[in-house]
């Protein structure tokens, strides 16, 4: 315990904690680092021989892209089985969320149509007012267009 160690009268250094070893670690005594031979990777050997599997040429990239797209096209439309494995309560919740998404999409489309109609009205109103009274300035946003 540190409470029974007298601190005064021992000099300038603090007492050594109990978990500190008395001897230094053997690494500090000059042992050498372990030597491990360098292992050459297969890719490095192929690159040295000029036998790259993937080239930077556009033809090789197009070929690779075509191969990947062909593999992915076979997966399109297939079920992973995850949704089918869900409990009934979660399936019902998921169907409800899908219904809400459809409603939200319809409302978003309606909003876009209304915004487009309002933009046309404002544009027509500004054009008409400048033709009738060219001396008046174009109304600012937030002002009534009558």
C-alpha positions as CSV (number, residue, x, y, z in Angstrom):
1,X,0.0,0.0,0.0
2,X,1.2,3.4,-0.8
3,X,-0.1,4.9,2.5
4,X,2.5,3.1,4.7
5,X,5.5,4.1,2.5
6,X,7.4,7.1,3.9
7,X,8.1,9.6,1.2
8,X,10.1,12.1,3.1
9,X,13.8,11.6,3.7
10,X,14.5,9.3,0.7
11,X,15.9,11.8,-1.7
12,X,14.5,13.4,-4.8
13,X,13.2,10.2,-6.5
14,X,9.7,8.9,-5.8
15,X,9.3,5.3,-4.5
16,X,9.0,2.5,-7.1
17,X,5.4,1.2,-7.5
18,X,4.8,-2.4,-6.5
19,X,4.1,-3.7,-10.0
20,X,7.4,-2.4,-11.5
21,X,10.0,-5.1,-12.0
22,X,13.4,-4.6,-10.4
23,X,15.4,-5.8,-13.4
24,X,15.2,-4.3,-16.9
25,X,13.5,-6.2,-19.7
26,X,15.8,-8.5,-21.7
27,X,15.1,-6.6,-24.9
28,X,17.1,-3.6,-23.5
29,X,20.1,-5.9,-23.0
30,X,21.0,-5.8,-26.7
31,X,19.1,-8.8,-28.2
32,X,18.8,-8.7,-31.9
33,X,15.6,-8.4,-33.8
34,X,14.1,-11.6,-35.2
35,X,15.0,-12.2,-38.8
36,X,12.2,-13.4,-41.1
37,X,12.9,-14.0,-44.8
38,X,11.0,-11.9,-47.3
39,X,8.1,-13.9,-48.9
40,X,7.4,-13.0,-52.5
41,X,3.7,-12.7,-53.4
42,X,2.3,-14.4,-56.5
43,X,1.1,-11.1,-57.9
44,X,4.5,-9.6,-57.7
45,X,6.1,-12.5,-59.6
46,X,3.4,-12.2,-62.4
47,X,4.0,-8.5,-62.7
48,X,7.7,-9.0,-63.0
49,X,7.2,-11.6,-65.8
50,X,4.7,-9.2,-67.6
51,X,1.8,-11.6,-67.1
52,X,-0.7,-9.2,-65.5
53,X,-4.1,-10.7,-65.1
54,X,-5.9,-7.3,-65.4
55,X,-4.5,-4.8,-67.8
56,X,-5.1,-1.1,-67.8
57,X,-6.1,-1.2,-71.5
58,X,-9.7,-0.1,-72.2
59,X,-10.4,-3.4,-74.0
60,X,-9.5,-5.4,-70.9
61,X,-11.6,-3.2,-68.7
62,X,-14.6,-3.5,-71.1
63,X,-14.2,-7.3,-71.0
64,X,-14.1,-7.4,-67.3
65,X,-17.1,-5.0,-67.0
66,X,-19.0,-7.3,-69.4
67,X,-18.2,-10.4,-67.3
68,X,-19.4,-8.7,-64.1
69,X,-22.6,-7.4,-65.7
70,X,-23.4,-10.8,-67.0
71,X,-23.0,-12.4,-63.6
72,X,-25.1,-9.7,-61.9
73,X,-27.8,-9.9,-64.6
74,X,-28.5,-13.5,-63.5
75,X,-29.1,-12.3,-60.0
76,X,-31.6,-9.6,-61.0
77,X,-35.1,-10.4,-59.9
78,X,-34.2,-13.3,-57.7
79,X,-35.3,-13.3,-54.1
80,X,-32.6,-13.7,-51.5
81,X,-35.1,-15.4,-49.1
82,X,-34.6,-12.8,-46.4
83,X,-38.1,-11.3,-46.6
84,X,-39.7,-14.7,-46.8
85,X,-37.9,-15.7,-43.6
86,X,-39.3,-12.8,-41.5
87,X,-42.0,-13.5,-38.9
88,X,-45.6,-12.7,-40.0
89,X,-45.8,-9.5,-37.9
90,X,-42.7,-8.0,-39.6
91,X,-44.0,-9.0,-43.0
92,X,-47.3,-7.2,-42.3
93,X,-45.3,-4.1,-41.1
94,X,-43.2,-4.2,-44.3
95,X,-46.3,-4.3,-46.5
96,X,-47.7,-1.3,-44.6
97,X,-44.4,0.6,-45.2
98,X,-44.6,-0.2,-48.9
99,X,-48.1,1.2,-49.0
100,X,-47.0,4.4,-47.2
101,X,-44.1,4.7,-49.7
102,X,-46.6,4.5,-52.6
103,X,-48.7,7.3,-51.0
104,X,-45.7,9.4,-50.4
105,X,-44.6,9.0,-54.1
106,X,-48.1,10.1,-55.3
107,X,-48.0,13.2,-53.0
108,X,-44.6,14.1,-54.2
109,X,-45.7,13.9,-57.9
110,X,-48.7,16.0,-57.1
111,X,-46.5,18.6,-55.3
112,X,-44.2,18.8,-58.3
113,X,-47.2,19.4,-60.7
114,X,-48.5,22.1,-58.5
115,X,-45.1,23.8,-58.2
116,X,-44.8,23.7,-61.9
117,X,-48.2,25.3,-62.4
118,X,-47.4,28.0,-59.9
119,X,-44.1,28.8,-61.6
120,X,-45.9,29.1,-64.9
121,X,-48.5,31.5,-63.4
122,X,-45.8,33.6,-61.8
123,X,-43.8,33.8,-65.0
124,X,-46.9,34.7,-67.0
125,X,-47.9,37.3,-64.4
126,X,-44.5,38.9,-64.5
127,X,-44.5,39.0,-68.3
128,X,-48.0,40.5,-68.5
129,X,-47.3,43.2,-65.9
130,X,-44.1,44.3,-67.6
131,X,-45.9,44.5,-70.9
132,X,-48.8,46.6,-69.4
133,X,-46.7,48.8,-67.1
134,X,-43.0,48.7,-68.2
135,X,-42.1,51.4,-65.8
136,X,-43.0,49.2,-62.8
137,X,-40.4,47.0,-61.5
138,X,-40.7,43.2,-61.3
139,X,-42.4,42.2,-58.0
140,X,-40.3,40.6,-55.4
141,X,-40.9,37.2,-53.9
142,X,-43.5,37.3,-51.2
143,X,-45.5,40.1,-52.8
144,X,-49.0,39.4,-54.1
145,X,-49.4,39.1,-57.8
146,X,-52.8,40.4,-58.9
